Amino acid sequence: MLAVRLPKEIEDRLSRLARETGRTKSYYVREALLRYLDDLEDAYLAEAAYERFLASREEAVPIEEVERNLGLED
């Protein structure tokens, strides 16, 4: 169970959408979360990984070198 407070404007839009389509507000909130959760996870996990990399003080490897080592050159 999760409770979310929404600004009145968003609540009104969500209520209207639910009423006009015969679906619940919960349905649309769940759909919105599912659509954007992957992107949010990618962004925040990438940011955390980058911060860990910076803190490690490891040397970066240029992409060209990685491609060359993997035989991916053009």
C-alpha positions as CSV (number, residue, x, y, z in Angstrom):
1,M,0.0,0.0,0.0
2,L,1.3,3.4,-0.9
3,A,-0.3,6.8,-0.4
4,V,0.6,9.7,-2.7
5,R,-0.4,13.3,-2.4
6,L,-1.0,15.0,-5.7
7,P,-1.6,18.6,-6.5
8,K,-5.3,19.4,-7.1
9,E,-4.7,19.9,-10.9
10,I,-3.2,16.5,-11.3
11,E,-5.8,14.9,-9.1
12,D,-8.6,16.5,-11.1
13,R,-7.1,15.3,-14.4
14,L,-6.7,11.8,-13.1
15,S,-10.2,11.8,-11.8
16,R,-11.6,13.0,-15.1
17,L,-9.6,10.4,-17.0
18,A,-10.8,7.6,-14.7
19,R,-14.4,8.7,-14.9
20,E,-14.5,9.0,-18.7
21,T,-12.7,5.7,-19.3
22,G,-14.3,3.6,-16.6
23,R,-11.0,2.7,-15.1
24,T,-9.7,3.4,-11.6
25,K,-7.3,6.2,-10.7
26,S,-5.1,3.5,-9.2
27,Y,-4.9,1.8,-12.6
28,Y,-3.6,4.9,-14.3
29,V,-1.1,5.7,-11.5
30,R,0.2,2.1,-11.7
31,E,0.5,2.4,-15.5
32,A,2.4,5.7,-15.3
33,L,4.8,4.2,-12.7
34,L,5.4,1.1,-14.8
35,R,6.2,3.2,-17.9
36,Y,8.7,5.4,-16.2
37,L,10.2,3.2,-13.5
38,D,12.7,1.6,-15.9
39,D,14.0,5.0,-17.0
40,L,14.2,6.3,-13.4
41,E,16.1,3.1,-12.3
42,D,18.5,3.5,-15.2
43,A,19.2,7.1,-14.5
44,Y,19.6,6.9,-10.7
45,L,21.6,3.6,-10.8
46,A,23.9,5.1,-13.5
47,E,24.4,8.2,-11.4
48,A,25.2,6.1,-8.3
49,A,27.6,4.0,-10.3
50,Y,29.3,7.1,-11.7
51,E,29.7,8.5,-8.2
52,R,31.3,5.2,-7.1
53,F,33.6,5.3,-10.0
54,L,34.7,8.9,-9.2
55,A,35.3,8.0,-5.6
56,S,37.4,5.0,-6.6
57,R,39.8,7.3,-8.4
58,E,40.2,4.5,-11.0
59,E,41.6,5.6,-14.4
60,A,39.0,5.8,-17.2
61,V,39.6,3.8,-20.4
62,P,38.7,5.6,-23.7
63,I,35.9,4.0,-25.6
64,E,38.2,3.7,-28.6
65,E,40.6,1.5,-26.6
66,V,37.7,-0.6,-25.3
67,E,36.4,-1.1,-28.9
68,R,39.9,-2.0,-30.1
69,N,40.4,-4.5,-27.3
70,L,37.0,-6.1,-28.1
71,G,37.7,-6.2,-31.9
72,L,34.8,-3.7,-32.5
73,E,36.8,-1.3,-34.7
74,D,35.4,-0.1,-38.0
